[in-house]
């Protein structure tokens, strides 16, 4: 049996798998705070305590061969190696407090010069397409569009260190994302995997090393950072049980859904929606705002991906519940199907929009009247999430990728109206996975590979396929016009 720790945005879960089947699932809520608008903090000590509690429970009840781990990325944790305790609350992936820090870094001479050189390289590559095969050229093309964001771990870390100021010298500082923090608390080792490292904004996926340029820019020494390992290597032991199969949530999901081939695409609808495209064995440049990442690095295998993000999807559905539109998020699909309204439009910009928009925008509800119903608002919300996902897929198409279908997992993928709306707007078949917790299962598959149980493992089968039933292109274009208005709106 293999136990998998799944550290999400609101919950830490532990799943126990045996022969490909889920035999136990336990969970604990994570302490999350929003002390100011745009701030999202996580109690890292509480998270570690609950993780250890769940792992200990599994070890007592089951014969556990290995402990795997998957996690939400980009949350920054800063701790003191002398005490093993966090210096301050972890800054969550949705947190936008570091926007002024990002703006200041983007104005730096280093980044401005890099972007200028990158733009010249892009022009040369457009004239001489053969240049694009070079990793150095891909790197420079990517740099041409490089803009640090508050969503990057690098920027969050810079903000945290700025708050410490001279007090930083009191500590033996270590930092990392949620995986490296939990690995440290379980095993005493300071390590991360390639998929998590790539999502920090500090790791250079083209040269496979921590970026000296970014480290100098954010004033971080490399010895503060974790060692980077393939996901199927042993990261350490917890009471004699190996910790192996450590991988970021979106990469684990891509793996679990069988998106092993170049050009395969998946969408995970959870707190946010993450749209990931397998681009094969070589990294690719992006000029549209998509993020080039490492999907996974295993012993003898590396895969890269392009990613786009919608910041609020499941979280937006929960917000509307909290506002009183319904008592249970499970009601929303049926509610949306009851609506016949085709004019109401919603912009789900509650703190930020995501790819490729990294400016603040207000949430908007347009077209409301004295006949508007709760069902109409729910329909507008679910369609808005589908429209944002479609925007990201259109960026991939702009970069000459032509996915043939979309595989979907994540808790919000239980919403049939949402998946039908994605199929209607993109024109692609949408497959709902039989198991929606793809990230946990992906970590299980990689741990099983490390133990010699299989090379790939059994992918999650499809439960249902949604095909286009109506063409929503006209409504989608009206919604995009409203979105442009929201982005430029200043009152």
Backbone torsions as a table, in degrees:
resi	resn	phi	psi	omega
1	UNK	NA	147.7	179.6
2	UNK	-124.7	130.0	176.3
3	UNK	-97.0	137.2	-179.8
4	UNK	-122.3	120.7	172.0
5	UNK	-84.1	127.8	178.7
6	UNK	-122.8	100.4	-177.4
7	UNK	-94.9	102.5	-177.9
8	UNK	-97.8	-160.7	-176.6
9	UNK	-80.2	-36.6	-176.5
10	UNK	-118.8	-9.0	-170.7
11	UNK	-148.8	143.4	166.4
12	UNK	-109.2	128.0	-176.8
13	UNK	-119.5	153.8	172.4
14	UNK	-129.3	122.5	179.6
15	UNK	-112.6	140.2	175.1
16	UNK	-113.5	124.6	-179.2
17	UNK	-114.6	144.3	175.6
18	UNK	-141.4	120.0	-179.9
19	UNK	54.2	41.5	176.3
20	UNK	82.7	-1.1	-177.6
21	UNK	-112.0	142.0	176.0
22	UNK	-77.7	118.7	-178.3
23	UNK	-107.2	-17.8	179.1
24	UNK	-156.8	139.8	175.0
25	UNK	-139.6	120.9	175.9
26	UNK	-126.8	155.6	-175.5
27	UNK	-147.8	157.2	175.4
28	UNK	-137.7	137.8	176.7
29	UNK	-70.8	149.2	177.9
30	UNK	-98.5	137.4	175.3
31	UNK	-72.8	114.3	-179.4
32	UNK	-123.4	136.3	-177.2
33	UNK	-126.3	146.4	173.2
34	UNK	-126.9	76.4	-175.1
35	UNK	-66.1	-23.8	177.2
36	UNK	-141.4	158.4	175.9
37	UNK	-56.6	131.1	179.8
38	UNK	87.8	-9.3	179.5
39	UNK	-94.7	135.6	175.2
40	UNK	-135.7	107.4	-176.7
41	UNK	-111.9	146.9	177.9
42	UNK	-122.7	135.2	176.0
43	UNK	-77.8	97.6	-173.7
44	UNK	-65.4	-35.2	179.4
45	UNK	-67.2	-41.6	176.8
46	UNK	-63.0	-41.9	178.3
47	UNK	-60.2	-46.7	-179.3
48	UNK	-64.1	-41.4	-179.8
49	UNK	-61.2	-43.1	-179.3
50	UNK	-71.5	-34.4	175.9
51	UNK	-61.8	-47.9	-179.7
52	UNK	-64.2	-38.1	177.5
53	UNK	-60.1	-45.3	-178.9
54	UNK	-68.4	-41.6	179.2
55	UNK	-63.9	-42.1	179.0
56	UNK	-63.2	-40.1	177.7
57	UNK	-60.4	-46.1	-179.1
58	UNK	-62.9	-41.6	-178.7
59	UNK	-64.9	-32.5	179.2
60	UNK	-73.5	-34.9	-172.3
61	UNK	-93.9	-20.8	-172.6
62	UNK	-137.2	158.7	174.2
63	UNK	-84.7	92.7	-173.6
64	UNK	-90.8	122.6	178.6
65	UNK	-85.3	-30.7	-176.6
66	UNK	-158.2	156.5	175.2
67	UNK	-114.6	116.8	176.5
68	UNK	-101.1	169.2	-176.8
69	UNK	-150.7	138.1	170.7
70	UNK	-137.4	155.5	-169.8
71	UNK	-157.4	155.5	169.1
72	UNK	-71.0	141.1	-171.5
73	UNK	-95.5	173.0	168.8
74	UNK	74.3	-8.7	171.6
75	UNK	-69.5	133.3	-176.4
76	UNK	-101.8	127.7	176.5
77	UNK	-118.4	134.7	179.3
78	UNK	-127.4	123.7	-177.0
79	UNK	-137.6	166.5	179.9
80	UNK	-99.3	119.1	-178.4
81	UNK	-63.7	-27.7	-178.0
82	UNK	-67.2	-36.6	-178.0
83	UNK	-107.1	-18.7	-175.6
84	UNK	72.5	18.0	-177.2
85	UNK	-115.3	149.5	178.1
86	UNK	-64.3	146.4	177.2
87	UNK	-78.3	-34.0	-177.7
88	UNK	-155.3	170.4	178.0
89	UNK	-57.9	145.9	175.0
90	UNK	-66.6	142.3	-179.6
91	UNK	-96.6	116.4	-171.2
92	UNK	-71.0	163.6	-175.2
93	UNK	-66.1	-25.5	179.8
94	UNK	-85.9	-8.6	-173.5
95	UNK	-65.5	135.7	-178.0
96	UNK	-117.0	12.4	-175.8
97	UNK	-61.2	-26.5	-173.6
98	UNK	-88.5	15.2	179.4
99	UNK	-58.0	-43.5	176.5
100	UNK	-61.6	-36.1	176.8
101	UNK	-63.5	-44.6	178.6
102	UNK	-61.1	-43.2	-179.6
103	UNK	-62.0	-40.8	179.1
104	UNK	-65.1	-43.1	179.1
105	UNK	-64.4	-39.0	-179.1
106	UNK	-67.3	-21.9	177.0
107	UNK	-85.4	-3.7	-176.6
108	UNK	-65.4	151.1	-179.4
109	UNK	-60.8	-37.7	-178.0
110	UNK	-60.6	-48.8	-178.3
111	UNK	-72.1	-36.6	178.7
112	UNK	-65.1	-40.6	178.0
113	UNK	-67.0	-41.2	178.9
114	UNK	-61.4	-42.1	179.1
115	UNK	-65.0	-38.3	179.7
116	UNK	-64.4	-45.5	178.5
117	UNK	-64.2	-39.8	178.9
118	UNK	-62.5	-39.1	179.2
119	UNK	-65.8	-39.9	176.8
120	UNK	-63.5	-40.2	178.2
121	UNK	-64.3	-40.1	178.3
122	UNK	-60.7	-41.4	178.4
123	UNK	-64.1	-42.2	179.0
124	UNK	-65.1	-40.4	-179.7
125	UNK	-67.9	-32.2	177.1
126	UNK	-66.4	-35.5	179.5
127	UNK	-79.7	-31.5	-178.7
128	UNK	-126.7	82.3	-173.5
129	UNK	-54.0	-27.3	-179.6
130	UNK	-61.3	-22.2	-180.0
131	UNK	-64.2	-27.1	-174.2
132	UNK	-66.3	-12.9	179.1
133	UNK	-72.9	-21.6	-177.5
134	UNK	-76.3	132.9	177.9
135	UNK	-62.8	-36.8	179.9
136	UNK	-63.4	-41.1	178.9
137	UNK	-66.7	-42.2	176.8
138	UNK	-58.7	-41.2	179.5
139	UNK	-62.1	-45.9	-179.2
140	UNK	-66.4	-37.9	177.2
141	UNK	-63.0	-41.0	177.8
142	UNK	-64.4	-41.1	178.8
143	UNK	-61.5	-29.8	-179.2
144	UNK	-59.0	-26.1	-180.0
145	UNK	-110.4	10.5	-173.6
146	UNK	-67.8	122.1	173.6
147	UNK	-141.1	118.8	178.9
148	UNK	-70.0	141.7	-176.8
149	UNK	-121.8	159.7	176.6
150	UNK	-65.0	-18.4	178.2
151	UNK	-74.9	-17.0	-178.6
152	UNK	-76.2	137.4	175.8
153	UNK	-57.0	-37.8	-178.7
154	UNK	-56.4	-44.3	-177.6
155	UNK	-72.1	-40.4	176.3
156	UNK	-59.3	-43.4	-179.2
157	UNK	-63.6	-41.9	176.9
158	UNK	-59.1	-44.5	178.6
159	UNK	-60.7	-44.3	-178.3
160	UNK	-62.9	-43.6	-180.0
161	UNK	-67.7	-35.5	176.4
162	UNK	-62.9	-36.0	178.2
163	UNK	-68.0	-35.6	178.9
164	UNK	-69.4	-40.6	-179.0
165	UNK	57.4	-130.8	-177.0
166	UNK	-69.1	-19.7	179.3
167	UNK	-64.6	-18.9	-178.2
168	UNK	-57.9	-29.9	-177.3
169	UNK	-68.3	-14.4	179.5
170	UNK	-75.4	-17.2	-171.1
171	UNK	-114.5	158.2	167.1
172	UNK	-99.3	89.7	-167.4
173	UNK	-75.6	136.3	170.1
174	UNK	-130.9	150.9	-178.6
175	UNK	-143.9	165.4	177.9
176	UNK	171.4	-177.6	174.9
177	UNK	-90.8	-178.5	-173.4
178	UNK	-56.2	-39.1	-178.2
179	UNK	-61.8	-47.0	-176.5
180	UNK	-68.7	-31.8	175.7
181	UNK	-65.1	-46.6	-178.7
182	UNK	-71.2	-37.4	174.4
183	UNK	-59.6	-42.5	179.3
184	UNK	-61.7	-44.4	-178.2
185	UNK	-71.3	-30.7	179.1
186	UNK	-79.8	-39.5	-168.9
187	UNK	-119.6	-17.6	-173.7
188	UNK	84.4	-3.3	179.6
189	UNK	-92.9	144.3	179.0
190	UNK	-105.3	94.5	-173.7
191	UNK	-147.9	155.7	175.3
192	UNK	-139.0	173.3	175.5
193	UNK	-106.8	173.1	-174.4
194	UNK	-66.3	-36.0	-177.9
195	UNK	-67.2	-38.1	177.1
196	UNK	-73.5	-40.7	179.1
197	UNK	-60.2	-42.5	-176.9
198	UNK	-62.6	-28.2	-176.2
199	UNK	-86.0	-0.3	-178.2
200	UNK	-79.1	-21.1	-171.7
201	UNK	82.9	1.8	178.7
202	UNK	-107.0	-27.6	-175.2
203	UNK	-88.1	133.5	180.0
204	UNK	-91.4	107.6	-175.9
205	UNK	-75.0	-16.4	180.0
206	UNK	-81.7	-34.1	-180.0
207	UNK	-108.7	-1.6	175.4
208	UNK	55.1	55.0	177.1
209	UNK	-159.5	162.9	172.4
210	UNK	-64.2	134.7	-175.7
211	UNK	-76.8	115.8	178.0
212	UNK	-62.0	-36.7	-179.7
213	UNK	-61.1	-47.6	-179.1
214	UNK	-69.5	-40.0	178.6
215	UNK	-58.9	-44.7	178.4
216	UNK	-64.8	-38.1	-177.1
217	UNK	-65.5	-41.7	-178.3
218	UNK	-94.2	2.1	175.5
219	UNK	59.5	53.5	177.9
220	UNK	-122.4	134.2	177.2
221	UNK	-87.1	145.3	-174.8
222	UNK	-63.4	-25.8	-178.7
223	UNK	-71.5	-8.3	173.0
224	UNK	-79.0	-18.0	-171.3
225	UNK	-94.2	156.1	-179.8
226	UNK	-75.7	157.0	169.2
227	UNK	-68.1	146.4	-177.3
228	UNK	-106.2	126.0	-175.1
229	UNK	-127.4	154.1	169.0
230	UNK	-60.6	148.3	-175.5
231	UNK	-62.8	-27.3	-177.8
232	UNK	-96.0	16.3	170.6
233	UNK	-91.5	157.5	176.6
234	UNK	-77.3	126.8	-177.9
235	UNK	-91.7	-13.2	-177.7
236	UNK	151.3	-168.9	179.9
237	UNK	-131.5	146.7	171.4
238	UNK	-116.6	107.7	-178.7
239	UNK	51.3	42.8	175.7
240	UNK	89.1	-7.4	179.1
241	UNK	-98.0	127.1	-177.6
242	UNK	-67.6	140.0	171.2
243	UNK	-97.3	111.7	-174.0
244	UNK	-150.5	149.0	-175.4
245	UNK	88.2	46.9	178.6
246	UNK	-95.2	122.3	-174.7
247	UNK	-157.7	144.7	179.3
248	UNK	-64.1	152.0	-171.4
249	UNK	-58.4	-45.2	-176.5
250	UNK	-70.5	-34.7	175.9
251	UNK	-67.4	-41.5	178.4
252	UNK	-62.4	-40.2	178.3
253	UNK	-64.4	-45.0	178.3
254	UNK	-56.9	-42.0	-179.7
255	UNK	-67.5	-47.0	-176.2
256	UNK	-64.1	-33.0	-178.0
257	UNK	-81.7	5.1	176.4
258	UNK	75.3	21.8	178.1
259	UNK	-84.9	62.5	-174.8
260	UNK	-90.4	-17.4	-175.1
261	UNK	-99.2	151.5	177.5
262	UNK	-56.6	131.3	178.9
263	UNK	93.8	-6.9	179.2
264	UNK	-80.7	146.6	-168.5
265	UNK	-132.2	140.3	173.2
266	UNK	-137.8	155.2	174.5
267	UNK	-126.3	124.0	174.9
268	UNK	-104.0	117.2	-179.9
269	UNK	-102.6	97.6	177.7
270	UNK	-123.1	-129.4	173.9
271	UNK	-56.6	-47.1	169.0
272	UNK	-117.0	-178.7	174.7
273	UNK	-114.0	131.4	-179.3
274	UNK	-118.5	123.7	-175.5
275	UNK	-109.7	113.7	-172.6
276	UNK	-124.9	133.7	-177.9
277	UNK	-121.5	122.4	176.0
278	UNK	-70.9	119.8	-179.0
279	UNK	-107.2	8.5	172.2
280	UNK	97.6	-155.5	-171.0
281	UNK	-86.5	-5.1	178.8
282	UNK	-122.9	139.5	176.0
283	UNK	-66.8	153.5	179.7
284	UNK	-123.7	150.2	176.1
285	UNK	-81.9	156.9	174.7
286	UNK	-135.7	136.5	178.2
287	UNK	-116.7	8.5	-175.5
288	UNK	-110.2	1.2	-177.9
289	UNK	102.6	-4.2	173.4
290	UNK	-71.2	152.0	-175.4
291	UNK	-101.7	117.2	174.2
292	UNK	-74.8	128.9	-176.0
293	UNK	-138.0	167.7	169.7
294	UNK	-89.8	120.2	177.7
295	UNK	-70.3	-52.0	174.3
296	UNK	-162.6	151.7	169.1
297	UNK	-127.0	117.7	176.1
298	UNK	-115.7	166.9	177.3
299	UNK	-64.3	113.0	179.9
300	UNK	91.1	5.1	-177.8
301	UNK	-156.0	133.9	172.8
302	UNK	-135.2	139.5	176.5
303	UNK	-133.6	143.5	179.8
304	UNK	-112.4	162.5	179.0
305	UNK	-147.2	160.8	168.6
306	UNK	-108.1	138.1	-176.6
307	UNK	-131.3	140.8	167.9
308	UNK	-124.8	155.4	-173.4
309	UNK	-133.6	139.7	169.0
310	UNK	-110.4	116.4	-168.9
311	UNK	-64.4	-40.8	-176.7
312	UNK	-122.0	116.2	170.2
313	UNK	-133.2	-80.9	175.2
314	UNK	-57.6	-37.0	178.7
315	UNK	-64.8	-34.1	177.6
316	UNK	-68.6	-39.1	177.9
317	UNK	-63.6	-40.7	178.5
318	UNK	-68.1	-36.5	178.4
319	UNK	-60.8	-44.5	178.9
320	UNK	-64.4	-32.9	174.3
321	UNK	-63.6	-45.8	-178.9
322	UNK	-64.0	-26.2	177.4
323	UNK	-81.8	-5.1	173.2
324	UNK	97.6	11.4	-179.7
325	UNK	-71.9	-25.6	177.7
326	UNK	-161.0	164.9	-177.5
327	UNK	-98.3	-19.1	-176.9
328	UNK	-140.6	129.5	-178.4
329	UNK	-61.7	-20.8	179.7
330	UNK	-67.5	-17.3	179.5
331	UNK	-74.8	-19.7	-164.3
332	UNK	-66.1	-35.5	-179.0
333	UNK	-63.4	-48.7	179.1
334	UNK	-63.7	-38.5	179.1
335	UNK	-61.2	-45.4	-177.8
336	UNK	-64.9	-38.7	179.5
337	UNK	-64.5	-25.6	-179.5
338	UNK	-76.7	-20.8	-176.6
339	UNK	-75.9	140.7	174.6
340	UNK	-113.0	8.9	-177.7
341	UNK	-76.0	131.1	178.8
342	UNK	-119.9	9.6	-177.2
343	UNK	-111.5	-25.2	-177.4
344	UNK	-71.6	130.5	-179.3
345	UNK	-128.5	145.2	-178.3
346	UNK	-131.4	138.8	174.4
347	UNK	-108.6	112.9	-174.0
348	UNK	-87.0	58.8	-178.7
349	UNK	-104.0	79.6	-173.9
350	UNK	-87.5	-32.0	164.7
351	UNK	-131.3	-37.8	179.0
352	UNK	-158.6	164.5	-177.5
353	UNK	-94.2	-40.6	-173.7
354	UNK	102.8	-163.6	-174.7
355	UNK	-58.3	134.6	-7.2
356	UNK	-98.0	21.5	-175.7
357	UNK	-100.7	117.2	-179.2
358	UNK	-119.4	21.1	172.6
359	UNK	-102.3	156.3	177.4
360	UNK	-69.5	143.6	176.0
361	UNK	-146.0	148.1	178.4
362	UNK	-79.5	148.8	169.7
363	UNK	-71.1	140.9	-177.2
364	UNK	-132.6	144.5	169.6
365	UNK	-123.8	114.1	-172.2
366	UNK	-116.5	134.1	176.5
367	UNK	98.6	13.5	-178.6
368	UNK	-72.1	143.9	-179.6
369	UNK	-143.7	-178.0	-179.1
370	UNK	-73.8	-3.0	176.3
371	UNK	-106.7	-0.1	-178.8
372	UNK	-65.6	135.8	180.0
373	UNK	-112.2	167.6	174.6
374	UNK	-58.4	-39.4	-179.9
375	UNK	-61.4	-37.1	178.8
376	UNK	-64.3	-42.0	-179.2
377	UNK	-66.6	-41.5	178.6
378	UNK	-62.8	-43.0	177.9
379	UNK	-60.7	-44.6	179.7
380	UNK	-62.0	-37.9	178.9
381	UNK	-64.7	-50.4	-177.7
382	UNK	-65.2	-38.0	176.3
383	UNK	-65.2	-37.6	179.5
384	UNK	-62.3	-40.2	176.9
385	UNK	-63.2	-44.0	178.0
386	UNK	-62.5	-38.8	179.4
387	UNK	-65.5	-40.4	178.4
388	UNK	-65.0	-40.9	177.4
389	UNK	-62.8	-41.1	178.4
390	UNK	-61.4	-40.2	178.0
391	UNK	-56.5	-43.8	-179.0
392	UNK	-66.1	-43.0	178.9
393	UNK	-64.0	-34.8	175.8
394	UNK	-63.6	-35.6	175.6
395	UNK	-62.0	-41.1	178.0
396	UNK	-63.7	-40.6	176.8
397	UNK	-64.6	-36.9	177.2
398	UNK	-59.4	-33.5	-179.8
399	UNK	-90.3	21.8	171.9
400	UNK	74.5	16.0	173.2
401	UNK	-90.2	138.7	-176.7
402	UNK	-129.3	75.8	178.4
403	UNK	-62.7	144.9	-177.1
404	UNK	-95.5	-20.4	179.6
405	UNK	-159.3	169.3	178.6
406	UNK	-123.8	124.1	172.6
407	UNK	-96.8	135.1	-174.3
408	UNK	-123.6	136.9	170.0
409	UNK	-138.9	-168.0	-175.6
410	UNK	92.7	149.5	-173.8
411	UNK	-58.1	-37.4	-178.6
412	UNK	-70.3	-11.9	176.7
413	UNK	-75.2	-4.0	172.4
414	UNK	-72.7	-12.0	-178.7
415	UNK	-82.8	106.2	-175.4
416	UNK	-65.7	-36.9	179.7
417	UNK	-62.3	-41.5	179.8
418	UNK	-60.8	-47.4	-178.6
419	UNK	-66.8	-36.6	176.7
420	UNK	-65.5	-38.4	178.5
421	UNK	-64.9	-37.1	176.4
422	UNK	-64.6	-44.1	178.4
423	UNK	-63.1	-42.0	-178.9
424	UNK	-64.4	-38.8	-174.0
425	UNK	-83.8	-38.5	-178.9
426	UNK	-85.1	-25.7	-175.1
427	UNK	79.0	6.6	-178.9
428	UNK	-102.3	147.8	171.9
429	UNK	-62.8	137.2	-179.8
430	UNK	-116.0	120.1	-178.1
431	UNK	-103.2	122.5	174.9
432	UNK	-88.3	126.9	-178.7
433	UNK	-70.3	147.0	178.8
434	UNK	-68.0	-27.2	176.1
435	UNK	-119.2	118.6	-173.7
436	UNK	-83.7	-16.8	178.9
437	UNK	-89.1	64.5	-175.1
438	UNK	-64.0	-33.5	-177.0
439	UNK	-64.9	-43.5	178.5
440	UNK	-62.1	-45.0	-178.8
441	UNK	-66.4	-36.0	178.2
442	UNK	-63.0	-42.3	176.9
443	UNK	-63.2	-38.4	176.2
444	UNK	-60.3	-45.8	-179.8
445	UNK	-61.0	-40.5	-178.1
446	UNK	-71.7	-37.4	175.0
447	UNK	-63.7	-41.0	177.0
448	UNK	-62.0	-38.6	175.7
449	UNK	-61.4	-44.0	-179.8
450	UNK	-62.9	-31.8	179.3
451	UNK	-84.3	-0.1	177.9
452	UNK	82.5	16.8	-178.1
453	UNK	-76.8	-30.0	-178.8
454	UNK	-165.8	170.6	175.0
455	UNK	-89.8	-47.2	178.8
456	UNK	-109.9	-46.9	-175.1
457	UNK	92.2	164.3	-178.6
458	UNK	-75.0	120.0	178.3
459	UNK	-70.5	161.8	177.9
460	UNK	-70.3	127.2	179.2
461	UNK	-73.3	168.0	179.1
462	UNK	-89.7	134.2	178.7
463	UNK	-93.4	-35.6	-175.4
464	UNK	-157.7	146.2	178.4
465	UNK	-118.0	132.1	177.7
466	UNK	-108.3	124.5	177.0
467	UNK	-109.2	157.0	179.4
468	UNK	-57.6	127.7	176.8
469	UNK	-108.9	-25.6	177.7
470	UNK	-149.8	152.5	-179.5
471	UNK	-91.4	113.5	-177.7
472	UNK	-102.9	20.4	-176.3
473	UNK	-56.9	-44.6	-176.9
474	UNK	-63.5	-42.6	179.2
475	UNK	-67.7	-39.3	177.6
476	UNK	-59.6	-42.6	-179.8
477	UNK	-67.5	-37.7	175.8
478	UNK	-63.7	-40.8	178.7
479	UNK	-63.2	-40.1	179.5
480	UNK	-64.2	-35.9	176.0
481	UNK	-63.4	-41.4	177.9
482	UNK	-64.7	-39.3	178.7
483	UNK	-60.2	-44.5	178.1
484	UNK	-60.4	-37.5	176.7
485	UNK	-64.0	-43.5	-179.4
486	UNK	-61.7	-40.7	-177.5
487	UNK	-65.5	-35.0	-177.3
488	UNK	-94.0	-6.0	-174.7
489	UNK	-69.6	127.2	175.4
490	UNK	-135.5	119.2	-179.0
491	UNK	-119.6	NA	NA
